[in-house]
């Protein structure tokens, strides 16, 4: 008879312990230690690999066939961009995001398009452990509707659906269907019968992901896995899950906004931190080919407290609007509130404005917002953030045709940021005529044409160059 033992596994980091802890010693998560029963098999086959490949054999590098162009092109160009140019056969891709953000919709839409006759009739198997076939069909019918609301009569014939949570049965379906792409929705619902732990536990998620990886590498099938996220915003399950897969994609966005960002945080076959922009509509996820123009569509020019920054999302420059608002505080300690920006950067720039630029914010509540539901993390937004706050404080608008790019130091100096030339090209392409950037230390690269570049050494100099009617600005803050 197989013996069983009890252990406690942290559902956040995967640490195992023979005794329970209220707080995990590794990741300091409270209440994450869950009891699991591990059965130790006494059969001779215990411990053997469950892989699909035969015994491995060393092969010379020149004998291995492989081409960078051997990718499965997807009709969704933004999706292909994030993947690095298309779907690599034999890869396993993990897609995470908040509930209701559009993960299942995006992958079902991708599966329907690559399995249609217009894009090559590639066989696809969509495995769902959360919805029935009828529920998936209802979403598919909605996605098949055209702009005028009429339904398309031709549905993809090479897209097959199955509702199953047992991984052994799923693997049998895959061997029978022989698809080129498999979608698993979601990894937290798939179980292996030899493990007594419940679905979504650390052992189940780790082992099912390992089996799916063996399937992808041995058969050349591309596997998409949908993963839930925790309240901290990271993919649920053990951290080893992200190490098992080849690509990790996060679908981000504000639940009250229609824009969605598909961000690559790990990619063995393409650039990391690449971003694709989508808009959630009634007919599914629609790609946004010019996101900068979309983010600035509702901008009010010549309004105090508004500044434009060119931020880099992967290799793509995006123009976003940063809004700042100051108001006299009613409490002893002024508030600092940020939406879409790091609150620590907001506090740092507010202190620099007060001490170095003479704009007294000690009795002002400061609110900063990034329009469109985006999150800007890079320091290149420091200058636009500070100018927006100063513009609101002085009630003087920023020049409408100007972008501001640069990092601010504690001494009030402006520091150079990377990829400045692509940022300026994107601003010039959208019609901006002026840009304030830090003073260059090297003139190796020539600046792009079509935009007037103003170089500033300090924050005070940048304020004089960017604000309209600068003679109204009192540099002492009185």
N, C-alpha and C positions, 0 to 999 in steps of 0.2 A: 504494500500500500504506500502511495506517495506521502511523504511527510510534509507538513505545513508549518510555517513559522509566521509570526506577526511582526511587522515593522511599521514605523511611522515615516511617511514621506511628505516633504514640503511640496505643496502644490505650486509654489512660485519658482523655486530654484532647483528642486529635485533632491535635496539632501535627505538621506535616510538615517534613521536612528532607531535603536531598539526600545527607547522610551519616548514618551510624548513630551513636547515642550509647548508652553503657551506662546513663546516667541522663537522663531527659527534662529539658531545661532549664526547661520550663514548670511541670510538676506534680511534679517530683523523684521520679517513679516509676522504679524500677530494672527493667531488662529489658523495658520496654514498647514499645520502638521495633521495629516489624515492617516488613519489606520488602514493598512492593507495586509491582506493575507497572501503570502507567497507559498505556492506548492512546489516542493522539491521532488521532481520526478526521478524514479530509480531505474527507468528503462535505459537500455544501452544507447538509444538515440538521443538522450538528453544532452543538451549543450551543442548539438550539431546546428549548422547554419540552415536557415530556411530559404536561402537564396535560390534564384531560378537559373543561375549560370552553372556551367560545368566547372570542373577543376581548373583553377587559374593557371596560366602559363606566361612567362615573360615573352614579350614581343618587342622587336626593334622599333624604334620611333619612326624610321623611314618606311616601315611596312604598314603602319597604321594609316588607314584612309580617313580623311576628315577635311572638310572645307568650311571656311567661315560663311560661305554663301549657302550652305546646306541648312538653311533655316526655313521654318514654315511661316510664310508671310501671313499676317492677319490684316483684314481690311480696316481695322481700327488703327489708324496711324499713330495716335497718341499711345495706345497700348504697346505697339511694336517699338516705339521710341523708348519706353521705359525698360522693355526687355532687352534692349540693345540691338534691335533690328529685326526681331521676329522670335518665334518659338524654336528653341534648340531641341532636336529630338533626343530623348533620353534624359531630359532634365526634369527636376522636380521643383515646383514654384509654390511658395507659401504666400497667400494673400490674406492679410489681416485688416481689421477695421472695427469701428464701433457698430453696435447693432443698428440695422436699418440704414446704414450709410450707402449701401448699394453693391456689396461684394457679390452676392448671388446674381443680381441683375446684370452686372458687368460680365461675369464669366458665362452666364447663360447666353447673353448677347454675342459674346465672342464665339461660343460653341456653335450657335445657330448659323453664324455667318461663314465660318470656315468649313462647315459641313454642307453648305448649300451648293447648288450647281454652278452658281456664279463665281465661286472661289475654290473650285477644285474637288468638291465632293469628298472631303477628308472625313473618314469615319471617326465619330466622337461618342464617348460613353459618359453620360452625366449621372453620377451616383449621389443620391441625396439620402441623408439619414434624418432629415428634419421635416421634409415635405413629401406628400404623396405625388404620384404621377399626374393626377388631375390638377393639383395646385400648381405644379410646374408648367403644365400645358396652359393654364389660365394666364400665367405671366408671359409665356411664349407668344400667345395670341396677341397680347397687348404690345409686345415688342415688335411684332410683325406689321403693325399698322403703319401706313404711309402718312405723309404730311397732311393729306386731305381727309384722313380719318378712315379711308377704305382699307379693309383687310386684304392682305396678299393671299391668294388661293394656294400658291405653291409653298408648302412647308418643307424644311430640310428632311430628306429621307434617310440621310446617313447619321442623324443624331438620334441616339437611343437613350432612353431614360430608365432608371431602375431605382427603387427604394429599398435599401438594404443597409444594415449596420454591422453584419458579420463579415470580417475581412476575408476569411477563407472563401465564402460564397462570392464575394466581390471579385476575388482573383479568378475564380472559375468563370464568372461572366466575362472578364477581360480576355481570358484565353479563348473563349467561344466567339466573342465579337471581333477580336483583334483590332482594336481602335488605334488611331495615331495619337489621340489626345484623350486623357481621362480627367474628369473634374470630380473631386471629392468634396462634398458639402455636408458636414464639415468634419474635420479630424477629431473633434471632441465627441462625436457621436459614434465613431467606429470602434469596434471592440474585437479582441482576439479571444476565442473561447477557452484557450488554455490558461488564461489569467482570470482569477476570480474577482479582481478589483473592478469597480464600476467604470462606465464609459467616462472619458475625460480625465481620468486619474493620470498621474505621472507615468506609471508603468505602461498603461494602455497607449497613451499618446506617443511615448518614446518607441515602443515596439512596433506599432502600426506605421509610424513614419519610417522606421528602418526597413520594414517589409516593402513599403511603397518605393523607397529608394532603390532597393535591390531589383524591384520590378522595372523601374525606369532605366537603370543602367544596363540590365541584361537584355531587355527587349527593344530598347530604343523608343519607348512610348513616353511622351511628354505628360507629366502628371501635375495637375493644378490642385492644390490643397487649400481650402478655406479654413482659417483659424479664428477663434474668438479672441477678444482682447479683455484684459482685466480693467479694473477701475483706474489703474495707473496709466493705461494706454498702451501696454505692451501685450504681446501675444500670450494667451494663457497656455499653461503647460510648462514643462521643463525647459530651461534655457538651451539644452542640447537640441531641441527641436529646430531652432534656427541654424544650428551648425550642421544638421543633417541635410537640409535642403540646399539647392544651388542658388536660389534667388528668393529674397524676402521683399514683398511689396506691401506697403501700407496705403490704404484708401482713407484719406483724411478729408475733413470739411466740417463746417459749422452746420448743425442740424437745422438751423433757421435760414441757411443760405442754400442756393441751388448749385453752387460750384463745388466740385470735388477734385482733389489732387491725389493722383496715384504716384506714390513716391517709392523709389527703389532704395532700400537701405543696405542691401547686400545683393551682389550680382557677379557670378563667376564668368559671365559671358558678355558683360557690358559695363558701362560706366555706373558707378555708385552715386546715389543721390540724384539720379535723373528723375524728372517729374513730367507727368502727363496731366493735362487739365481737361475736365469733363464738366458738363452741366446736366443735372438731373431734371428730366422732363417726363411728361406722361407716357412717352414712347420709349423710355429708357435713358441710358447714358449717352449723351451726344457730345462728341469731342469738340473742344474749343481750339480752333487753329490759330487764333490770334488772342491769347489770353490778356495781354497788356491792354489792348483796346477795349476788351470787355470789362476789365477792372476799372478803367477810367471813364466808362460811358456815362455815369451819373455824377461826374465831378462838377462842382460849382467853382468856376475860376474866380480869381480876385476875392476869395473869401479868407479872412484871417484864420490861422490855425490849420492850414492845409499845405502839405509839401509832398513832392513826388520823389521817390527813390527808385533806383534800378537795382533790384536784388537778383542774385543768381540762384536758380534752383537747378542743381546739377550743372549741365552745360547750357542751360537756357536762361537768358536774361528776361526778367519780368519787371514791368513798371507798375508800381502799386502806390496808392495814396495813403499817407500817414496823416492822421488828424490829431491835433493837440488842443486841449481846452484847459484853461486855468480860471479858477474862481476863488474868491476869498473864503477861507475856511471859517467854520463856525465852532471849531474845537481847538484844543491846545496843540495837537499834533496834526499837521496837514496830511491829507491822504495822497497816495500815489497809486493810481489804478491803471492797469495795462490790459488791453485786449489784442492779442496777436503778437505781442512783444514780450520779451523777458522783463519782468518787473525789476530785476536788479539793474538792468541797463537803463531803465527809466529813472531809477533813483540816482544812479551814477551821473547821468546827463543833467538831471535837475540840480545836483550839487555843483557840477562844473559851471552851469549857467549862472548859479547864484554867486559862486566864488570868483570865477575867472571872467565872466562876461558882464557882470554887474547887473544881472536881472534877478531881483530879489524874489525868490519863491518860498521863503520861509513861512509866509502867512497865506500861501496859495495851495488849494487842492489842484492836483495835476492829473488829468485824464488823457490817455493816449490810446488811439484805436487804429487798427489796420483795416482798411475798407475791403470788403469782399469775403471776409471770413478766413483770410490767409494767416499764416504764422511766419513771421520773419525773425530768424534767429541770428543772422550774421551781423557783425559789428558795422558793416557798411551802411546800415540804416541809422547810425548814431547822428550824423549831421542833419538828415531830414527830420528826425525826431526832435532834435534840439531846436531847429529853426521853426518847426511847427509850434512848439511850446512858446518860443519867444514871439512868434507872430500873433498868437492868441493873447499873450500877456500885454503886448503893446497895441493890439487891435490894428495891426498893419499887415496886409496880405503879402504873400510871397509872389514873386513874378510868375505869371501864368505859364510862360513858355520855358520854365527853368526846371532842371532836375538837380538833385543834391546827392552826392556820393562821397562817403568818407567815414573813417573811424575817428573818434574823439578820445584823446588821452586825458589824464587827470590834470595836466597842466594847461589844458585848453588848446593843445596843438592838434592839427589834423594829420592823420596818418593814412598812408596809401593802402589801398585794398587790391586784391587780385582781380584779374580779368577786367581791367578798366576799359580796354578798347572795345570788347564786345558789348559792354554796358552802354558806352557812348554811341555805338552804331545803332543799337536798338532804340535809344532815345531819339536820335536823328531820324530814324525811319518812321517814327510816330509823329514827327512834326515839331519836336521840341528844339528850340533855337539856342538855348544857353544851358550850360552845366557848370556847377561849382564843384571842384574836386580838390584834393590836397595838392600842394606844390610838388612837382616831380623832382626826384633826385637823379633820374636817368632819362635821357631823351633818345634812347635807342629806338623806340617805336614812335612812329608819327601818329598824331591824333587824326581821327576821321574827319572828313569834310562834311559840311552841312550843319555844323553845330559849333557855336562859339564857346570855347572852354575857358573858364575863369579859375585860376589857381589861387588858393588861399593857404596861408600858413597856420592861421589860428581861427578859433571859433568866432572871435570878434570881427575878424576880417570877412569871414563868410557871411555873417549877419549883415554887414554893410553892403555886400554884393547881391544878396538875395532878396532883401526886403524892399518894397516900394516906398518911395519918399523917405529915404534913410535919414534925412535931416530931422525927422520927427523922433528918431530914436535917441533916447538919453543914455549914453554908455555907462553912466553911474547908477542907472536904475532908479532915479528919483522921479 
